Amino acid sequence: MDMSRARARDRGGRERLVVIGGDAAGMSAASQARRLRGRDELEIVAFERGHFASFSACGIPYWVGGDVAGRDELIARTPEEHRARDIDLRMRTEVTEIDVAAGRVRARDLDSGAESWTSYDKLVIATGARPVRPDMPGADAPGVHGVQTLDDGEALLGSLARARGSRAVVVGAGYIGVEMAEALIKRGYEVTVVNRGKEPMSTLDPDMGRLVHRAMTGLGITMVDDAEVTKVLTGDDGRVRAVATEDAEYPADVVVLGIGVHPETTLARAAGLPLGPHGGLLTDRAMRVRGHENIWAGGDCVEVLDLVSGLYRYVPLGTHANKHGQVIGTNAGGGYATFPGVVGTAVSKVCDLEIARTGLREKDARRVGLRYEAVTVESTSRAGYYPGASPMTVKMLAEHRTGRLLGVQIVGREGAAKRVDVAAVALTAGMTVEQMTSLDLGYAPPFSPVWDPVLVAARKATAKVRATAT
């Protein structure tokens, strides 16, 4: 603290907030801190190694698929707009070292190669995540793409434009893999999805993943489950021509990697900052890095508390990153805010099939030693007699004896996915399935049956809890 005050005194009494990472968490933190404290009190310097700041990576599949008109639609705020708010955002500048003892960071200009140190009084680490790239022959061949940044999206679109055929292989069947399969189908490609699991969407229980599998196959997507890509095969021109598993080869003019991400904590690890079992930074509820009063971290580089299981987990989502940034910026700006944790809510879609989950899967509950009852119900998105009613499957987990809601998964057509928000609120509030049956939800035939599908599942779960408690 003495060193911090001395540095601030050297800058005319102004504190300096340094932010590593110019996307959701980092720039939300910088913007919120600026709202609370003016330039005369707080200098803000932010480093971003890429070409873009404050962009939506979640929107890249929809840009590739043509639902979003262009790249700029995914940019929430340009570097010039941040600078106009007195945030010194330095693009194409990578932080290479954090010196915690001296309160400074070393950064390198990626275009000129010049390096310099910048001192800080307060530090925000928002380094995000790095995509999993398999260590196998051909993984870096032209035509093989990740989809983590806007640069990645542009590269993929360029590759699609140059491709001499229309066959695409997507490696991985999680959120990114499923969404990219849809994007490529919309672009007229023959799509094969190679998935290590027995069913797509491992964030769901296998029985619910099976519904996704059936729908993807019905869209003309070739599903290769329980298989792992071992190498990428290239042609005489060096470009990808196929991917190989142990048992077969699948022709490809383009390959998209959707295997997942890891927290990018290389800097934090080298600086001796505390990391959790998943490799993410550990913070308190104020998003301060544990044991460090003036260092905060947020976004895809941190682990978060699961409010249902009580354990820390890694959940890289833009919704969390923006909330982390608001909390960090409030605290760094002299206010007070906390981030209590998550219940693990996520939604996705593949064409007209909507997929949603929140809370624990069956294997999550077993892992933490919870006994549970599971029920599955079939219902419709609207009153059965109303035009456009479509089928919906809801799976619900409740704790044995207590009836506490543990998790909900939903697969269906229009109007299915956002119903998971009711369950997310119930989980956050610690409600039982019996309490849920009395929720006063909106009803009209165009929107729901008289008994909403989530409440039908809650009634069935309540009956099962009662039956097994006797």
C-alpha positions in Angstrom: 0.0 0.0 0.0 2.9 2.4 0.7 4.4 1.7 -2.8 0.9 2.3 -4.3 0.5 5.6 -2.6 4.0 6.6 -3.6 3.3 5.8 -7.3 0.0 7.7 -7.1 1.8 10.7 -5.6 4.3 10.6 -8.5 1.3 10.9 -10.9 -0.1 14.0 -9.3 -2.3 12.0 -6.9 -4.0 9.9 -9.5 -4.2 6.1 -9.1 -3.6 3.9 -12.1 -5.8 1.0 -12.9 -4.3 -1.4 -15.4 -6.5 -3.9 -17.2 -5.1 -7.0 -19.0 -7.7 -8.0 -21.7 -9.9 -5.8 -23.8 -13.1 -7.8 -24.1 -16.2 -8.4 -22.0 -14.8 -8.5 -18.4 -11.9 -6.2 -18.9 -13.6 -3.4 -20.7 -16.8 -3.7 -18.5 -14.5 -3.2 -15.5 -12.7 -0.3 -17.1 -15.9 1.4 -18.1 -17.6 1.0 -14.8 -14.6 2.3 -12.9 -14.5 5.3 -15.2 -18.2 6.0 -14.4 -17.4 6.1 -10.7 -14.2 8.0 -10.8 -13.1 10.8 -13.2 -9.8 11.1 -15.0 -8.4 13.5 -12.4 -8.7 10.7 -9.8 -8.1 7.5 -11.8 -6.0 6.8 -14.8 -7.0 3.7 -16.7 -4.7 1.8 -19.0 -5.9 -1.3 -20.8 -3.9 -3.8 -23.0 -5.5 -6.0 -25.7 -3.3 -8.2 -27.9 -5.9 -8.6 -30.6 -7.3 -6.4 -33.4 -10.7 -5.9 -31.7 -12.1 -5.0 -28.3 -15.5 -5.4 -26.7 -16.8 -7.9 -29.2 -19.3 -10.8 -29.0 -17.5 -14.1 -29.6 -20.9 -15.8 -29.0 -22.2 -14.2 -32.2 -19.5 -15.6 -34.5 -21.5 -18.7 -35.5 -24.4 -16.5 -36.5 -22.2 -14.2 -38.5 -20.7 -17.2 -40.3 -24.2 -18.6 -40.9 -25.5 -15.3 -42.3 -27.9 -14.4 -39.5 -25.7 -11.4 -38.6 -24.9 -9.1 -41.5 -21.2 -8.4 -40.8 -18.3 -8.4 -38.4 -19.0 -4.8 -37.1 -22.4 -5.9 -35.8 -20.6 -7.9 -33.2 -18.6 -5.0 -31.8 -20.2 -3.4 -28.8 -17.7 -0.5 -28.5 -14.7 0.4 -30.6 -11.3 1.3 -29.2 -11.9 4.9 -30.3 -15.1 5.0 -28.2 -13.3 3.7 -25.2 -10.5 6.2 -25.6 -13.1 9.0 -25.9 -14.1 8.0 -22.4 -10.6 8.5 -21.1 -9.6 4.9 -21.2 -6.1 4.4 -22.6 -6.8 1.2 -24.6 -3.6 -0.1 -26.3 -4.5 -2.5 -29.1 -2.1 -5.2 -30.4 -0.2 -5.0 -27.2 0.4 -8.2 -25.2 1.2 -8.3 -21.5 4.1 -10.8 -21.1 4.7 -10.6 -17.4 3.1 -9.5 -14.1 5.5 -8.3 -11.4 3.3 -8.5 -8.3 5.9 -7.4 -5.9 6.8 -4.2 -7.8 3.2 -3.6 -8.9 3.9 -3.4 -12.7 3.3 -5.3 -15.9 5.6 -5.8 -18.9 3.9 -5.4 -22.3 5.1 -5.9 -25.9 3.8 -4.0 -29.0 3.1 -6.9 -31.4 3.6 -4.8 -34.5 6.9 -3.0 -33.5 8.2 -5.5 -31.0 8.9 -2.7 -28.5 8.6 -3.6 -24.8 8.0 -1.5 -21.7 6.9 -1.7 -18.1 3.7 0.0 -16.8 3.2 0.4 -13.0 -0.2 -0.1 -11.4 -2.0 0.7 -8.2 -4.9 -1.6 -9.1 -4.8 -4.5 -11.6 -7.6 -6.3 -13.4 -6.8 -9.7 -15.1 -9.3 -10.5 -17.8 -7.2 -12.7 -20.1 -10.1 -14.9 -21.2 -9.8 -18.4 -22.4 -7.7 -20.2 -25.1 -9.3 -22.8 -27.4 -8.4 -26.4 -27.1 -6.4 -27.2 -30.2 -5.6 -30.9 -30.5 -1.9 -32.0 -30.6 -2.1 -34.0 -33.8 -0.6 -34.0 -37.3 -2.2 -31.4 -39.6 -4.0 -29.4 -36.9 -2.5 -26.2 -38.2 -3.1 -26.9 -41.9 -4.8 -24.2 -44.0 -8.5 -24.8 -43.8 -8.6 -25.8 -40.2 -10.2 -23.1 -38.0 -11.1 -22.2 -34.5 -13.8 -19.7 -33.7 -12.6 -17.7 -30.7 -12.1 -14.2 -32.1 -13.3 -12.0 -34.8 -10.1 -12.6 -36.6 -10.9 -16.3 -36.5 -14.4 -15.6 -38.0 -12.9 -13.6 -40.8 -10.4 -16.4 -41.5 -13.1 -19.0 -41.6 -15.3 -17.0 -43.9 -12.3 -16.5 -46.2 -11.6 -20.2 -46.2 -15.2 -21.0 -47.0 -15.1 -18.6 -50.0 -11.9 -20.3 -51.3 -12.9 -23.9 -50.7 -13.2 -25.9 -53.8 -15.9 -28.2 -52.4 -18.7 -28.0 -49.9 -17.8 -30.6 -47.3 -17.2 -29.5 -43.7 -16.2 -31.4 -40.6 -16.9 -30.0 -37.2 -14.7 -31.5 -34.4 -16.7 -31.5 -31.2 -20.4 -31.4 -30.4 -20.6 -28.9 -27.5 -22.1 -25.4 -27.8 -19.7 -24.2 -30.4 -19.7 -27.4 -32.4 -23.5 -27.6 -32.6 -23.8 -23.9 -33.5 -21.1 -24.1 -36.2 -22.8 -27.2 -37.6 -25.9 -25.1 -38.0 -24.0 -22.2 -39.6 -22.4 -24.5 -42.1 -25.7 -26.2 -43.0 -27.1 -22.7 -43.7 -24.2 -22.1 -46.1 -25.1 -25.2 -48.0 -22.3 -27.4 -46.8 -22.5 -31.2 -46.2 -21.6 -31.3 -42.5 -20.1 -34.1 -40.5 -19.7 -33.7 -36.7 -17.1 -35.9 -35.0 -17.8 -36.2 -31.3 -15.8 -37.9 -28.5 -18.9 -38.5 -26.5 -21.7 -41.0 -27.1 -24.2 -38.2 -27.6 -23.8 -34.5 -28.5 -24.0 -31.7 -25.9 -22.2 -33.3 -23.0 -23.6 -30.5 -20.8 -26.9 -32.5 -21.0 -27.6 -36.0 -19.6 -27.2 -38.6 -22.3 -30.9 -39.2 -22.6 -31.5 -35.5 -23.4 -28.4 -35.4 -25.7 -30.0 -38.3 -27.6 -32.9 -35.9 -28.6 -30.3 -33.4 -30.0 -28.6 -36.3 -31.9 -31.9 -37.3 -33.5 -32.7 -33.7 -34.5 -29.2 -33.1 -36.0 -29.4 -36.3 -38.0 -32.8 -35.2 -39.2 -31.3 -31.9 -40.5 -28.9 -34.0 -42.7 -25.9 -33.7 -40.4 -23.8 -36.8 -40.3 -23.1 -37.6 -36.6 -20.0 -39.6 -35.8 -20.1 -40.3 -32.0 -17.8 -42.0 -29.6 -14.9 -41.2 -32.0 -11.8 -39.0 -31.8 -10.0 -37.2 -34.6 -6.4 -38.5 -34.7 -5.0 -36.5 -37.6 -5.9 -34.0 -40.3 -5.0 -35.2 -43.8 -3.8 -32.7 -46.4 -3.6 -32.6 -50.2 -0.7 -31.8 -52.5 -1.4 -28.1 -51.9 -1.1 -28.4 -48.2 -4.7 -27.7 -47.5 -7.0 -29.9 -45.5 -8.7 -32.7 -47.5 -10.0 -35.0 -44.7 -9.9 -35.9 -41.0 -9.1 -39.3 -39.7 -10.2 -41.3 -36.7 -8.9 -44.7 -35.7 -11.6 -46.3 -37.8 -12.3 -44.0 -40.8 -11.6 -40.9 -42.8 -14.1 -38.1 -43.4 -13.6 -35.8 -46.5 -13.4 -32.1 -45.6 -12.8 -28.9 -47.6 -13.0 -27.0 -44.2 -12.6 -28.2 -40.6 -13.9 -26.3 -37.6 -12.6 -27.0 -34.2 -15.3 -26.8 -31.5 -13.6 -28.8 -28.7 -13.9 -26.3 -25.9 -11.6 -23.8 -24.1 -9.3 -23.7 -21.1 -8.8 -20.6 -18.8 -5.9 -18.5 -20.1 -3.9 -18.1 -16.9 -0.3 -18.4 -18.1 0.5 -15.0 -16.8 -1.2 -15.5 -13.5 0.5 -18.9 -13.0 3.9 -17.4 -13.7 3.2 -14.5 -11.2 2.3 -17.0 -8.5 -1.4 -16.1 -8.2 -3.8 -18.8 -6.9 -5.4 -21.2 -9.3 -8.2 -23.7 -8.8 -8.5 -27.3 -9.8 -9.7 -26.3 -13.3 -6.8 -24.0 -13.9 -8.8 -20.8 -13.4 -7.9 -17.9 -11.0 -9.5 -18.1 -7.6 -11.3 -14.9 -6.3 -13.5 -13.9 -3.4 -17.0 -12.6 -3.9 -15.7 -9.1 -4.7 -13.8 -10.8 -7.6 -10.5 -10.0 -5.8 -7.8 -12.5 -6.5 -7.4 -14.4 -3.2 -4.6 -12.9 -1.0 -4.2 -9.8 -3.1 -6.0 -6.7 -2.1 -5.5 -4.7 -5.3 -5.7 -7.4 -7.9 -9.1 -8.5 -9.4 -9.9 -11.1 -12.1 -13.0 -11.9 -14.1 -14.4 -13.6 -17.2 -13.3 -16.8 -18.8 -10.0 -16.9 -16.8 -11.6 -17.5 -13.4 -13.5 -20.2 -11.6 -16.9 -19.5 -10.0 -18.9 -20.8 -7.2 -21.7 -23.2 -8.1 -24.6 -22.2 -5.9 -26.2 -25.7 -6.3 -23.3 -28.0 -5.5 -21.3 -25.6 -3.4 -18.1 -26.3 -5.3 -16.1 -24.1 -7.6 -16.3 -24.8 -11.4 -15.2 -23.4 -14.7 -18.1 -21.9 -16.7 -16.9 -19.6 -19.5 -19.8 -17.5 -20.6 -20.2 -13.9 -21.8 -23.0 -13.3 -19.3 -20.8 -14.0 -16.4 -17.9 -12.0 -17.9 -19.9 -8.9 -18.2 -21.3 -9.3 -14.6 -17.7 -9.9 -13.3 -16.6 -6.7 -15.0 -19.4 -4.6 -13.4 -18.5 -6.0 -10.0 -14.7 -5.4 -10.5 -15.2 -1.9 -11.9 -17.4 -1.0 -9.0 -14.9 -2.2 -6.4 -11.9 -0.8 -8.2 -13.7 2.5 -8.6 -14.2 2.8 -4.8 -17.7 1.3 -4.5 -18.9 -2.1 -3.3 -20.3 -5.0 -5.2 -20.2 -8.8 -5.1 -20.7 -11.7 -7.5 -22.4 -14.5 -5.5 -22.0 -17.4 -8.0 -23.8 -19.2 -10.7 -26.3 -22.0 -11.2 -24.9 -23.0 -14.7 -27.6 -21.7 -17.0 -27.0 -22.0 -20.8 -29.0 -22.1 -24.0 -28.2 -22.9 -27.6 -29.9 -24.1 -30.7 -29.3 -26.0 -33.9 -31.6 -24.7 -36.6 -35.1 -24.8 -35.0 -34.2 -27.1 -32.1 -33.7 -25.2 -28.9 -31.5 -26.6 -26.1 -31.3 -25.4 -22.5 -29.9 -26.5 -19.2 -29.4 -25.1 -15.6 -28.2 -26.6 -12.4 -26.8 -30.2 -12.1 -26.8 -33.1 -14.4 -27.2 -36.6 -13.0 -23.4 -37.2 -13.0 -22.8 -33.8 -11.3 -25.2 -34.7 -8.5 -23.5 -38.1 -8.0 -20.1 -36.5 -8.1 -20.9 -34.3 -5.1 -22.7 -37.0 -3.2 -26.3 -35.9 -3.6 -29.1 -38.4 -3.8 -31.8 -37.3 -6.2 -34.9 -38.1 -8.1 -35.1 -37.6 -11.8 -38.3 -37.1 -13.9 -38.9 -36.5 -17.6 -42.1 -35.1 -19.1 -43.3 -34.5 -22.7 -45.4 -31.4 -23.2 -46.0 -28.7 -25.8 -44.8 -25.1 -26.2 -48.4 -23.8 -26.5 -51.9 -25.1 -25.8 -52.2 -28.3 -27.8 -55.1 -26.9 -29.9 -53.4 -23.6 -30.7 -51.6 -23.5 -34.1 -47.9 -23.9 -34.0 -47.8 -25.9 -30.8 -44.6 -28.0 -30.8 -43.3 -30.8 -28.6 -41.0 -30.1 -25.7 -39.1 -32.5 -23.4 -38.3 -31.3 -19.8 -36.0 -33.2 -17.4 -35.9 -32.2 -13.8 -33.7 -33.4 -10.9 -34.8 -32.9 -7.2 -32.9 -33.8 -4.1 -34.0 -37.0 -2.4 -36.3 -36.4 0.6 -35.9 -32.6 0.7 -37.3 -32.0 -2.8 -34.8 -29.1 -3.4 -34.5 -28.4 -7.1 -31.1 -29.5 -8.4 -31.3 -29.1 -12.2 -33.5 -28.8 -15.3 -32.8 -29.6 -19.0 -35.1 -28.7 -21.9 -35.1 -29.7 -25.5 -37.8 -28.5 -27.9 -38.8 -26.1 -30.6 -39.8 -22.5 -30.6 -40.5 -21.2 -27.1 -38.6 -24.0 -25.3 -35.2 -22.7 -24.3 -36.0 -19.6 -22.4 -38.3 -21.5 -20.1 -35.1 -22.6 -18.4 -35.0 -19.1 -16.8 -37.8 -20.0 -14.5 -35.8 -22.9 -13.2 -32.7 -20.7 -12.9 -34.5 -18.4 -10.6 -35.9 -21.3 -8.6 -32.4 -22.7 -8.2 -30.9 -19.4 -7.1 -33.7 -19.0 -4.6 -33.2 -22.6 -3.3 -36.8 -23.6 -4.0 -38.2 -27.1 -3.7 -40.0 -28.6 -6.6 -43.2 -28.5 -4.5 -42.8 -24.7 -4.1 -42.4 -24.4 -7.8 -45.7 -26.0 -8.5 -47.4 -22.9 -7.0 -45.5 -20.4 -9.2 -47.8 -17.9 -10.8 -46.6 -18.1 -14.4 -48.2 -16.3 -17.3 -50.7 -18.3 -19.3 -52.5 -17.8 -22.6 -53.0 -20.4 -25.3 -50.4 -18.8 -27.7 -47.7 -19.0 -25.1 -48.2 -22.1 -22.9 -50.6 -24.9 -21.9 -52.6 -24.2 -18.8 -49.8 -26.1 -16.9 -46.5 -24.8 -18.1 -44.1 -27.7 -19.0 -41.7 -26.7 -16.3 -44.5 -26.9 -13.7 -45.7 -30.2 -15.1 -42.2 -31.5 -14.4 -42.2 -30.0 -10.9 -45.5 -31.7 -10.1 -44.1 -35.0 -11.3 -40.9 -34.5 -9.3 -42.9 -33.6 -6.2 -44.9 -36.8 -6.5 -41.8 -38.9 -6.9 -40.0 -37.2 -3.9 -43.1 -37.9 -1.7 -43.3 -41.5 -2.8 -39.7 -42.2 -2.1 -39.7 -40.4 1.2 -42.2 -42.8 2.8 
